[in-house]
Amino acid sequence: MLEGLKNLLKRLVGTKTESATPTVTENISEPVKLSHPIPVEETVTPQAPLSQTHYIQCASSSGSHRMAYHEWGDPDNQNVLICVHGLTRRGSDFNVLAKAMSDRYRVICPDIVGRGDSDWLDNSMLYGLPQYVADMSALVNRLGVQKVDWFGTSMGGLIGIFMASQKNSPISRMIINDVGPRIEPESLKRLGDYVGKPLHFATKEEGLIYLNRFCAPFGDFTPEQWRDYNGPHLVQDGSGWKVHYDPDISKPFAALNKVTAAMGEMMTWKAFDAIQADMLVVRGANSDLLSAKTVTEMCRRRPRTRSLEIPGVGHAPAFITPEQVAIAREFFS
């Protein structure tokens, strides 16, 4: 698998790569400098993506809620790829990847509860992995398939770890994008500093400029790519614009302390050790959330785990460039 990835990326970007063992992180390209300005001008909204939006009713201890999911490809295809986004993101992050994979898969991109087109929870303390895993289990049951493949970015990767650790898990293969059982304390502080802060913009252009600057570590994109990637994260609110998620998703973060964080890491390592699925861990070389040391430990504990490192990118690789999409296509081939 890794040899195929390296050869494919050589053809795409003309980059020399070195051979490596499964426990060694590989560079897939040379670092790049930003070649386009981060701010983008407001332009005509692109056409709706070639997907269908559906809803599933999910349960929690405080009642029921709807979770939206966006479906690409043939709805009768039994080969299903589930793509799950990060903490403050939404399923539209995978529009490029989903379109690229829809020739092989029925691609499912949910909006985790509290984000995007999904409902908000009445009890904000339920915004956490147990609820997210329960909702995703309900989604897999709705899809009516026995096996799925999984692409999880950041929070979506953690959801995947706990899903894949369950007995008789449906997950066969999984890409874990820039996350692991250990979350670096600096990134937790960064998340706590911005998640849930009230964000209101006079114009959509103003909101895009803010989001694009904030997401600069994700990669080097054209103005059009920035617009398509972050545009869906802004919703109209009266005469202005706001971000698409419930600010109260931050409340569980506020309740974290050293003891609960240590317990969470221990439980995540235990879940990780129980996974039987084939796994590729992708890390942005400048990530402040997933350290190279943690990736090495993940590969050591599970010899079947492979890893790739993307230079010049922080947390988290967006998988909207041809080179990064090629990684997914090769791994899931």
QUIHU-V776756 format. One record per residue. N is the residue number from 1. RES is the residue in one small letter. D_CENTER is the distance of its C-alpha to the mean C-alpha in Angstrom with 2 decimals. Layout:
# QUIHU-V776756
n: (N N)
res: (RES RES)
d_center: (D_CENTER D_CENTER)
This chain:
# QUIHU-V776756
n: (1 2 3 4 5 6 7 8 9 10 11 12 13 14 15 16 17 18 19 20 21 22 23 24 25 26 27 28 29 30 31 32 33 34 35 36 37 38 39 40 41 42 43 44 45 46 47 48 49 50 51 52 53 54 55 56 57 58 59 60 61 62 63 64 65 66 67 68 69 70 71 72 73 74 75 76 77 78 79 80 81 82 83 84 85 86 87 88 89 90 91 92 93 94 95 96 97 98 99 100 101 102 103 104 105 106 107 108 109 110 111 112 113 114 115 116 117 118 119 120 121 122 123 124 125 126 127 128 129 130 131 132 133 134 135 136 137 138 139 140 141 142 143 144 145 146 147 148 149 150 151 152 153 154 155 156 157 158 159 160 161 162 163 164 165 166 167 168 169 170 171 172 173 174 175 176 177 178 179 180 181 182 183 184 185 186 187 188 189 190 191 192 193 194 195 196 197 198 199 200 201 202 203 204 205 206 207 208 209 210 211 212 213 214 215 216 217 218 219 220 221 222 223 224 225 226 227 228 229 230 231 232 233 234 235 236 237 238 239 240 241 242 243 244 245 246 247 248 249 250 251 252 253 254 255 256 257 258 259 260 261 262 263 264 265 266 267 268 269 270 271 272 273 274 275 276 277 278 279 280 281 282 283 284 285 286 287 288 289 290 291 292 293 294 295 296 297 298 299 300 301 302 303 304 305 306 307 308 309 310 311 312 313 314 315 316 317 318 319 320 321 322 323 324 325 326 327 328 329 330 331 332 333)
res: (m l e g l k n l l k r l v g t k t e s a t p t v t e n i s e p v k l s h p i p v e e t v t p q a p l s q t h y i q c a s s s g s h r m a y h e w g d p d n q n v l i c v h g l t r r g s d f n v l a k a m s d r y r v i c p d i v g r g d s d w l d n s m l y g l p q y v a d m s a l v n r l g v q k v d w f g t s m g g l i g i f m a s q k n s p i s r m i i n d v g p r i e p e s l k r l g d y v g k p l h f a t k e e g l i y l n r f c a p f g d f t p e q w r d y n g p h l v q d g s g w k v h y d p d i s k p f a a l n k v t a a m g e m m t w k a f d a i q a d m l v v r g a n s d l l s a k t v t e m c r r r p r t r s l e i p g v g h a p a f i t p e q v a i a r e f f s)
d_center: (21.83 21.46 24.70 23.50 20.40 22.76 25.33 23.03 21.63 25.27 26.20 23.46 23.80 27.04 25.72 27.57 25.75 27.40 27.55 25.94 25.78 22.75 22.65 22.71 19.82 20.38 20.20 19.25 20.78 22.82 21.61 22.06 23.50 22.34 24.55 23.83 24.26 21.26 22.98 23.25 26.05 25.66 26.14 26.56 23.55 22.32 23.13 20.98 18.59 20.05 18.36 19.75 18.55 19.68 19.85 20.33 22.36 21.02 23.13 23.07 25.99 26.72 26.77 24.67 21.89 20.33 16.72 15.99 14.29 14.58 16.25 16.91 19.72 22.67 22.50 24.94 22.95 22.60 19.91 16.67 13.08 10.54 7.02 5.12 3.33 4.43 8.21 9.92 7.92 8.61 8.61 10.53 7.87 8.28 12.05 13.03 11.33 12.49 15.88 16.23 15.58 17.66 20.85 20.07 17.88 17.72 14.05 12.76 10.00 10.74 10.97 10.91 14.46 15.41 13.14 13.94 16.68 16.57 19.35 19.57 20.95 24.55 24.05 21.37 21.67 20.01 16.60 15.36 14.14 17.40 17.12 13.52 14.57 17.77 16.29 14.16 17.41 19.27 17.07 17.65 21.30 21.45 20.28 23.26 22.08 22.68 19.91 16.34 13.90 10.28 7.09 4.50 2.17 5.13 6.49 4.95 6.55 9.48 9.98 10.18 12.62 14.80 14.79 15.80 18.38 20.35 23.61 23.54 19.76 18.89 16.13 17.85 15.41 11.90 9.68 8.21 6.42 8.42 9.26 12.41 15.16 16.57 15.02 17.38 19.65 19.52 15.86 16.65 19.54 17.64 15.28 18.52 20.22 18.16 16.26 18.73 21.09 22.85 21.92 24.35 25.20 28.43 26.99 23.77 24.50 24.67 21.28 19.74 21.52 20.19 16.49 16.93 18.74 16.30 13.40 15.88 14.34 11.42 14.23 17.51 17.46 20.43 21.33 20.64 17.07 16.54 18.24 16.32 12.87 13.97 16.89 15.36 14.34 18.10 20.49 24.26 26.03 29.76 30.80 27.61 23.82 21.22 17.47 16.12 15.31 17.86 18.98 19.90 16.44 17.78 20.74 19.45 18.62 22.19 23.50 22.08 24.75 25.34 26.50 23.67 21.08 23.07 23.28 19.54 19.11 21.98 20.63 17.25 19.29 21.49 18.76 17.39 21.02 21.48 18.88 20.74 18.08 17.85 14.97 13.70 12.22 11.10 12.05 12.76 16.50 16.75 13.99 15.57 13.18 13.42 17.00 18.62 20.86 18.22 17.01 20.72 21.24 18.47 20.22 23.58 22.99 21.65 23.58 21.72 18.48 17.99 16.31 15.86 15.87 15.40 18.19 18.31 14.64 13.41 10.27 7.95 8.78 7.96 9.30 11.89 14.87 17.11 17.01 13.31 13.40 16.43 14.73 12.86 16.14 18.18 16.36 16.32 19.86)
